[in-house]
Amino acid sequence: MNKETIENIKAHNDIISVVSEYVHLKKRGRSYVGLCPFHEEKTPSFYVDPQRQIYKCFGCGAGGDVISFIMEIKGINFGEAIEELSKRAGIPVQRSFKKSTSRSENRIYYDINRTAMEFYKETLLSPPGEAGLEYLKHRGLKMETIKSLNLGYAPEAWDSLVNLLRSKSIRLDDAIKCGLLNQGPGGKYYDRFRGRVMFPIIDLGGEVSGFGGRVLGQGEPKYINSPESPVFAKRRILYNLANAKDEIRAHGAIIVEGYMDVISLYNAGFTRAVASLGTSLTEDHVRLLKRFTDKITLVFDGDNAGKSAMIRALEPFLKTGVVPKVVVLPKDKDPDDIASSDIELWYKLVEEAESIWDFIFRESFIGRDTSKLEDQITVVKEIASLISRVEDRLMQDLLIERFSTISGVSMETLKRAVDENNKGLRPASYKGIAARDVDLAEETLARIIMSDPRAIRLAKEMDLLKYFRDKEISILVSYVIERGADMLNDPSCPDNVRKIASRYLAEDEIKGDIRKAMIDATQHLILRELNKDLANIQEEILMAEKGKNREALLALLEQKKEKIMTKKKIRDDIVEVLKRNE
């Protein structure tokens, strides 16, 4: 594939459109901004520039073009990213390119999962899947819903999927890593999912990352999910988010308990419900949703809607700045029941959802006599302990004010109680990607080498590669010096080099005189090394003096003199070499 085709594919994949599939972007000046998908953050630092068609995170340093974004977000290689973007743009890719592209581990797993999904879908609509289809129809699902959500059925046989994968020459050990197969003590492979209605779990990139399966009849466990794999982490994925993200952007997210709650609501026309996959909601889930909305509503069964349940549900929100609302369902009802029998009631309940904090504040007084001092102290301590764990200080102040209004306890009393709790809390540690400690001169010279042929010639003649200390920059500079900057856009460019280059190409252009910046950066790197050498020589001089080794001392003093002379004329030497190469 030539560079013109690659540029054409990039031109037909607007970066705002592609990134928006993973991040909710808001226009800010000439750029768009959102929460970075590559690290945890509360304040958006992820910028996308529609004019330059690049993204840049000022929190973790991630950056690049639309190709590097797809590579990074999906964990796939350059060739696979090109294939995906070409398909998205409707641009045919040469068969020779497809054959020459090696497959990344993630791509292998995604493809196996998709093969399994298609098998389960076909089985559902065939005689072996009759029981599964009957079950879904009995639950009131329309065929349109069944097809839209790619529902399927895993047959009862122990080797149905095993045989299919073998027929397609798919490595069974890879299918085990996906969680689709197990292996018995004798080494025999068998299907993990058998006799179950299958729910494919689609990630934000449209890939099949895992499955949930519900047994028919009274078997146990009723539901099983795919185990953790390189492409499936339950704490970081929500069922139906890929389908619902546009509705969620517009109207907010509703979190329900399970697959069938989501599916029944979808079947009734309510398409913005999501569910965690058999686990409690995590902070990662909240941050994932926060990429698309701050409006999140939790749904509780009437039997499990006490204060303790609410506090547990609030836990993953405390560090995110999101205040969820809550819907408490009528007794003995779940979303599946209501969706099937009274969807108007569902819309009414969602419309009337209240803040979880108001619910907790109100519930705190149930069973307590607020005329008694000991009950007052207990309530204030409970609420203060909870508020103190909210990281946003402004939100803390507003919650104190709100509870004061509801309870009649003075704001000063509450503030003191919260402050007492704050003393015992350690500052939250930052879980994002640590900023790389790189010398600015190294970055500057590397960026100039990528864009200015004079810098490549200067680097070659003065052997500048040895002055770079940062490993990533050294890899990049070595490649450009050897192959040329144009080769960064060539299909043969290694993925690791391409990713490093993309990050620097996403930076703003270097301001001012490029030639002077080139000379300054080169001088800085060489002087840094000379000063290090001089410091070492000075230590050896002191040792020679202490040992009264006159011969060694004279030799060291001569070395020191030479280094000092080199320092004095280094800038002139750089300018002279540069002139020869202009």
ZIZIPE-V313829 format. One record per backbone hydrogen bond with DSSP energy under -0.5 kcal/mol. CO is the residue of the C=O (numbers start at 0). NH is the residue of the N-H. Records with the same first field share a line. If there is no record, write none. Layout:
CO->NH ; NH
//
This chain:
1->5
2->6
3->7
4->8
5->9
6->10
7->11
9->12
13->17
14->18
15->19
17->20
18->21 ; 22
22->24
25->32
27->30
29->49
30->27
31->47
32->25
33->44 ; 45
44->46 ; 57
45->33
46->55
47->31 ; 49
48->52 ; 53
53->48
54->63
55->46 ; 57
56->60
61->56
63->54
64->68
65->69
66->70
67->71
68->72
69->73
70->74 ; 75
74->105
76->80
77->81
78->82
79->83
80->84
81->85
82->86
83->87
84->88
85->89 ; 90
86->89
89->91
93->97
94->98
95->99
96->100
97->100
99->101
103->107
104->108
105->109
106->110
107->111
108->112
109->113
110->114
111->115
112->116
113->117
114->118
115->119
116->120
117->121
118->122
119->123 ; 152
120->124
122->125 ; 128
125->128
126->129
128->132
129->133
130->134
131->135
132->136
133->137
134->138
135->140
136->139
141->145
142->146
143->147
144->148
145->150
146->149
151->197
152->154
153->194 ; 195
154->194
157->190
158->162
159->163
160->164
161->165
162->166
163->167
164->169
165->168
170->174
171->175
172->176
173->177
174->178 ; 179 ; 180
175->178
179->191 ; 192
181->189
183->186
187->183
189->181
191->193
194->215
195->153
196->213
197->151 ; 199
198->211
199->201
200->208 ; 209
201->241
202->205
206->202 ; 208
209->200
210->225
211->198
212->223
213->196
215->218
221->214
223->212
228->231
231->228
232->235
233->236
237->240
238->274
239->243
240->244
243->247
244->248
245->249
246->250
247->251
252->296
253->255 ; 273
254->298
255->275
257->261
258->262
259->263
260->264
261->265
262->266
263->267
264->269
265->268
268->270
271->253
273->255
274->238
275->277
281->285
282->286
283->287
284->288
285->289
286->290
287->290
288->291 ; 292
290->23
293->295
294->252
295->324
296->254
297->326
299->328
300->303
301->304
305->309
306->310
307->311
308->312
309->313
310->314
313->316 ; 317
314->317
316->319 ; 320 ; 321
317->390
321->323
323->355
324->297
325->353
326->299 ; 328
329->301 ; 332
333->337
334->338
335->339
336->340
337->341
341->344 ; 345
342->346
343->347
344->348
345->349
346->350
347->351
349->352
353->325
354->358
355->359
356->360
357->361
358->362
359->363
361->364
362->365
364->367
367->369
368->371
371->375
372->376
373->377
374->378
375->379
376->380
377->381
378->382
379->383
380->384
381->385
382->386
383->387
384->388
385->388
386->389
388->390
390->392
391->395
392->396
393->397
394->398
395->399
396->400
397->401
398->402
399->403
400->404
401->405
402->406
403->407
409->413
410->414
411->415
412->416
413->417
414->418
415->419
416->420
417->421
418->422
419->423
420->423
421->424
428->430
435->437
438->441 ; 442
439->443
440->444
441->445
442->446
443->447
444->448
445->449
446->450
447->450 ; 451
451->454 ; 455
452->456
453->457
454->458
455->459
456->460
457->461
458->463
459->462
462->465
463->466
464->467
469->473
470->474
471->475
472->476
473->477
474->478
475->479
476->480
477->481
478->482 ; 483
479->483
483->486
484->487
485->488
486->489
489->492
493->497
494->498
495->499
496->500
497->501
498->502
499->503
500->504
501->505
503->506
511->513
512->516
513->517
514->518
515->519
516->520
517->521
518->522
519->523
520->524
521->525
522->526
523->527
524->528
525->529
526->530
527->531
528->532
529->533
530->534
531->535
532->536
533->537
534->538
535->539
536->540
537->541
538->542
539->543
540->544
541->545
542->546
543->548
544->547
547->549
548->552
549->553
550->554
551->555
552->556
553->557
554->558
555->559
556->560
557->561
558->562
559->563
560->564
561->565
562->566
563->567
564->568
565->569
566->569
568->572
569->573
570->574
571->575
572->576
573->577
574->578
575->579
576->580
577->580
578->581
//
